[in-house]
Amino acid sequence: MIAVLCAIRQEISPLAACMNVSKKFNIDGVLFYQGDLNGLPLTLVQGGIGRDNAVKAASCLLESTRVDLLISAGVAGGIRQGIHVGDLIVAEHVGYTRQDDFDVDELQLESDFVCNKDIVQIARQFSESLESTLHFGNLLTVDKVISQASTKRKIGEQNSFLAVEMESAAVAEVAYKKGVEFAAIRSISDDIEDDLHLDYDNIISDEGKVKVTSIALGVLKNPQSLALLSRLNKQTKSASKKLAYFMSKLIPLIYDTNIKSNS
């Protein structure tokens, strides 16, 4: 069976809307959607933002459900010229760094995970018939939101990574330990020109959830931030919808290819 792990409701809801959800339940704070997509079994998992939440969610999934392929999906920040909001990234590798200062230090990778090559190839073939722009390359998983455009630009110019996000390497680590095939697919919610002047340490809880009260207080203190939040929310929704459409078409192709290759 294929399972898709996302961090937040905005990322998972458009894909859940594409499938027939027969069962929705919670295990230790991790939200599960089980059902089928065009008659094919599919499990969606909403695990929360960041490494610790991704490890917990992926572990919970693989300990409770038989999974053949685990896909880390959601939005990401583009860090290269030519990558725009709404573009899709199909990862070939996923790197991870604990680093939090990218303006002074050179990038130090903790680990590097190879994504399933067959999935990448299926996505390449499928991309030829899509209107959306797809990029194939490397994702970088970080522990904190990289909010400054100058920092995103520096990482992109000095390394091979196309985008940054906060969960895929953790999901890959758990999948590798469990012997489960892994892939990562992301949609760009903010690009290299976007300066995200928000206090993310204050608005994201330790459980990986957005703190609505903190956001409201921040808007009261700085009304200009409301426009930025509105724009980011709109971009995230648009990116998530494009990701859901792509995934809803890709997943049946993955099943079909596996059936043909095993027949």
Backbone torsions as a table, in degrees:
resi	resn	phi	psi	omega
1	MET	NA	150.1	176.0
2	ILE	-96.0	137.7	174.9
3	ALA	-128.6	144.6	179.6
4	VAL	-121.9	127.5	-178.9
5	LEU	-112.0	123.3	176.5
6	CYS	-119.4	168.5	-178.2
7	ALA	-92.4	-46.0	-169.8
8	ILE	-127.5	164.4	-177.3
9	ARG	-59.1	-40.5	-178.4
10	GLN	-59.1	-33.0	-179.0
11	GLU	-77.1	-37.8	-171.1
12	ILE	-88.8	-29.0	-173.4
13	SER	-59.7	-44.1	-179.9
14	PRO	-63.1	-34.9	178.6
15	LEU	-73.5	-38.4	176.7
16	ALA	-61.0	-33.3	179.8
17	ALA	-69.7	-19.7	-179.6
18	CYS	-84.2	-14.6	-174.0
19	MET	-113.7	168.8	173.9
20	ASN	-93.5	102.3	-178.2
21	VAL	-84.4	115.2	-179.2
22	SER	-98.4	-18.4	-176.5
23	LYS	-151.9	130.4	176.7
24	LYS	-129.1	125.3	-176.1
25	PHE	-152.5	169.6	-175.4
26	ASN	-124.9	130.7	174.5
27	ILE	-123.8	110.5	176.7
28	ASP	52.8	42.6	177.5
29	GLY	86.2	-2.3	179.2
30	VAL	-100.5	124.6	-175.2
31	LEU	-91.4	129.8	-178.5
32	PHE	-115.9	140.2	169.0
33	TYR	-122.0	121.9	177.0
34	GLN	-120.8	142.6	-179.7
35	GLY	173.2	-142.1	-179.3
36	ASP	-142.6	155.0	175.2
37	LEU	-120.6	110.2	-174.9
38	ASN	55.3	38.2	178.7
39	GLY	82.8	0.8	-178.6
40	LEU	-103.4	135.2	-175.4
41	PRO	-64.3	137.8	-178.9
42	LEU	-150.2	135.9	174.2
43	THR	-120.3	131.4	174.5
44	LEU	-110.7	143.5	-178.8
45	VAL	-132.1	129.8	174.9
46	GLN	-107.0	109.3	-168.8
47	GLY	-106.7	-15.4	-175.8
48	GLY	102.1	166.0	-173.4
49	ILE	-85.3	138.9	170.6
50	GLY	98.0	168.7	-173.6
51	ARG	-59.0	-52.5	-175.2
52	ASP	-59.8	-42.2	179.2
53	ASN	-68.0	-36.7	178.7
54	ALA	-67.1	-41.1	177.2
55	VAL	-62.0	-46.1	-180.0
56	LYS	-61.3	-47.3	-177.4
57	ALA	-66.2	-44.9	-179.8
58	ALA	-64.7	-40.6	178.9
59	SER	-64.4	-44.4	179.3
60	CYS	-60.5	-42.7	179.1
61	LEU	-62.1	-52.5	-172.6
62	LEU	-74.1	-18.4	175.6
63	GLU	-84.7	-17.2	-176.2
64	SER	-112.5	-15.0	-172.8
65	THR	-139.8	140.3	175.1
66	ARG	-78.4	120.0	-176.8
67	VAL	-127.7	132.3	177.0
68	ASP	-95.1	-32.8	179.9
69	LEU	-139.1	127.2	178.1
70	LEU	-113.9	121.8	-178.8
71	ILE	-109.6	123.9	171.3
72	SER	-86.6	121.9	-175.0
73	ALA	-135.5	161.0	179.2
74	GLY	148.6	-158.3	-179.6
75	VAL	-98.8	166.4	-179.3
76	ALA	-153.4	165.5	177.1
77	GLY	-101.2	124.4	178.9
78	GLY	-71.9	139.8	-178.0
79	ILE	-128.3	16.3	177.7
80	ARG	-130.8	148.5	172.7
81	GLN	-61.3	142.6	178.2
82	GLY	91.2	-4.1	176.1
83	ILE	-107.5	120.8	-169.6
84	HIS	-120.3	164.7	177.9
85	VAL	-56.5	130.0	-179.0
86	GLY	94.8	-14.2	174.5
87	ASP	-67.6	153.5	180.0
88	LEU	-108.0	141.2	177.5
89	ILE	-115.8	120.0	172.2
90	VAL	-104.0	114.3	-171.5
91	ALA	-78.7	138.7	170.6
92	GLU	-97.6	-36.0	173.5
93	HIS	-135.3	154.1	172.1
94	VAL	-127.6	119.6	177.6
95	GLY	-101.3	158.5	178.6
96	TYR	-133.8	137.2	173.8
97	THR	-134.6	142.9	173.9
98	ARG	-88.2	-5.6	-174.4
99	GLN	-58.2	142.9	177.4
100	ASP	-123.5	-5.5	176.4
101	ASP	-121.0	102.0	-177.2
102	PHE	-98.6	-10.2	-177.5
103	ASP	-78.9	-26.7	-177.6
104	VAL	-104.9	-48.0	-173.3
105	ASP	-91.9	152.5	170.7
106	GLU	-73.1	153.6	-176.4
107	LEU	-64.3	129.0	178.0
108	GLN	-115.4	111.8	-179.0
109	LEU	-86.2	137.4	175.4
110	GLU	-89.2	-35.2	-176.5
111	SER	-159.0	164.4	179.6
112	ASP	-145.4	128.4	-176.5
113	PHE	-119.3	137.1	178.4
114	VAL	-91.5	130.0	178.2
115	CYS	-84.0	156.8	-179.4
116	ASN	-56.3	119.9	-174.1
117	LYS	-69.9	-30.7	179.4
118	ASP	-65.2	-39.2	179.6
119	ILE	-65.6	-40.9	178.3
120	VAL	-61.1	-42.1	-178.7
121	GLN	-67.4	-41.0	177.3
122	ILE	-61.6	-42.7	179.1
123	ALA	-64.2	-38.5	177.8
124	ARG	-60.4	-46.8	-178.3
125	GLN	-65.3	-40.9	-178.9
126	PHE	-69.6	-30.9	-175.0
127	SER	-63.5	-22.7	-178.3
128	GLU	-65.6	-22.6	-178.2
129	SER	-102.3	7.0	-176.2
130	LEU	-98.9	149.4	172.3
131	GLU	-82.7	-30.0	179.5
132	SER	-67.7	152.7	178.9
133	THR	-89.5	126.0	177.8
134	LEU	-110.6	142.1	174.7
135	HIS	-122.7	141.7	178.6
136	PHE	-118.2	127.1	-177.4
137	GLY	172.0	-145.0	-170.8
138	ASN	-110.2	140.4	174.1
139	LEU	-104.6	148.0	175.5
140	LEU	-116.9	123.2	175.8
141	THR	-94.8	129.8	-178.6
142	VAL	-125.7	167.5	-177.2
143	ASP	-94.5	-14.7	179.5
144	LYS	-135.6	150.4	178.2
145	VAL	-62.2	129.5	175.5
146	ILE	-92.3	105.5	-168.0
147	SER	-97.6	-24.1	-175.0
148	GLN	-88.9	133.2	179.9
149	ALA	-60.1	-37.0	-179.0
150	SER	-64.2	-36.7	179.2
151	THR	-70.7	-43.5	177.6
152	LYS	-59.7	-42.1	-178.9
153	ARG	-63.6	-40.6	-178.9
154	LYS	-64.8	-44.3	179.6
155	ILE	-62.2	-43.8	-178.9
156	GLY	-65.6	-36.2	-178.5
157	GLU	-74.2	-31.0	-173.3
158	GLN	-99.3	-5.7	-176.8
159	ASN	-140.3	174.3	-175.1
160	SER	-89.9	0.9	-174.8
161	PHE	-74.6	145.4	-179.3
162	LEU	-97.1	-30.2	-174.6
163	ALA	-156.2	162.0	179.3
164	VAL	-122.0	146.1	175.9
165	GLU	-155.2	-170.6	-166.9
166	MET	-128.1	9.5	-176.0
167	GLU	-134.0	-28.2	-165.7
168	SER	-59.4	-41.2	-179.0
169	ALA	-64.8	-36.3	178.2
170	ALA	-66.2	-41.8	177.3
171	VAL	-63.5	-42.5	178.6
172	ALA	-61.1	-42.1	-179.2
173	GLU	-59.7	-45.5	179.1
174	VAL	-66.1	-43.8	-179.7
175	ALA	-60.6	-44.1	179.8
176	TYR	-60.7	-43.7	-179.3
177	LYS	-64.0	-31.7	-178.5
178	LYS	-91.6	-2.3	-179.5
179	GLY	72.8	30.0	-178.5
180	VAL	-105.9	137.0	178.5
181	GLU	-64.3	146.6	-172.8
182	PHE	-132.2	143.8	172.6
183	ALA	-144.4	159.4	178.1
184	ALA	-137.4	128.1	-179.2
185	ILE	-134.9	126.4	-175.5
186	ARG	-131.7	154.4	175.7
187	SER	-117.8	138.9	-173.7
188	ILE	-79.1	121.1	178.5
189	SER	-101.4	-21.9	175.6
190	ASP	-147.9	139.9	-175.2
191	ASP	-107.8	-169.0	-171.9
192	ILE	-67.1	-18.9	179.9
193	GLU	-88.5	-10.9	-175.7
194	ASP	-82.7	118.1	170.9
195	ASP	-95.5	117.6	-175.6
196	LEU	-102.2	84.0	-175.6
197	HIS	-81.2	69.8	179.4
198	LEU	-132.4	148.7	179.0
199	ASP	-85.9	84.3	-174.7
200	TYR	-66.8	-30.2	177.7
201	ASP	-61.9	-28.4	-177.4
202	ASN	-91.0	-24.8	-174.5
203	ILE	-102.3	-4.2	175.2
204	ILE	-115.5	123.9	-176.9
205	SER	-76.9	169.1	177.4
206	ASP	-63.9	-22.8	178.4
207	GLU	-84.4	2.1	177.9
208	GLY	79.5	24.7	178.8
209	LYS	-113.0	150.0	178.5
210	VAL	-75.4	129.8	-179.4
211	LYS	-91.0	101.0	-175.0
212	VAL	-62.4	-39.9	-179.4
213	THR	-62.1	-42.6	179.5
214	SER	-64.2	-37.9	177.7
215	ILE	-64.4	-43.4	-179.7
216	ALA	-62.7	-42.5	178.0
217	LEU	-64.8	-37.8	178.6
218	GLY	-64.5	-38.2	178.3
219	VAL	-66.5	-39.2	177.8
220	LEU	-62.4	-37.8	179.6
221	LYS	-76.0	-33.6	-177.8
222	ASN	-137.3	84.7	-176.4
223	PRO	-56.3	-25.7	-179.3
224	GLN	-65.5	-23.9	-178.9
225	SER	-68.9	-18.6	-180.0
226	LEU	-62.5	-40.6	179.5
227	ALA	-63.8	-41.2	178.7
228	LEU	-64.8	-45.7	178.6
229	LEU	-60.6	-41.4	179.4
230	SER	-63.2	-43.2	179.9
231	ARG	-65.8	-44.0	-179.8
232	LEU	-64.8	-38.3	178.1
233	ASN	-63.6	-42.6	178.7
234	LYS	-63.8	-43.1	179.9
235	GLN	-65.8	-39.5	179.4
236	THR	-64.5	-43.0	178.3
237	LYS	-62.4	-44.6	179.9
238	SER	-63.6	-44.6	179.4
239	ALA	-62.9	-41.2	-178.7
240	SER	-66.4	-37.1	178.3
241	LYS	-66.3	-41.0	178.5
242	LYS	-66.7	-38.1	177.0
243	LEU	-63.6	-44.6	-178.7
244	ALA	-62.0	-42.4	178.9
245	TYR	-61.1	-46.1	-179.8
246	PHE	-62.1	-46.3	-178.5
247	MET	-65.1	-37.4	-178.8
248	SER	-65.4	-25.3	177.2
249	LYS	-91.4	-33.8	-177.0
250	LEU	-72.8	-42.1	-174.4
251	ILE	-59.1	-46.0	175.3
252	PRO	-60.6	-34.4	177.4
253	LEU	-65.3	-37.8	177.8
254	ILE	-63.6	-46.3	177.7
255	TYR	-61.3	-44.2	-177.7
256	ASP	-63.3	-42.9	-179.9
257	THR	-64.9	-42.6	179.6
258	ASN	-64.6	-39.4	178.8
259	ILE	-63.7	-43.4	-179.1
260	LYS	-67.6	-39.1	-177.2
261	SER	-71.5	-21.3	-178.4
262	ASN	-100.8	-1.5	-176.6
263	SER	-85.8	NA	NA
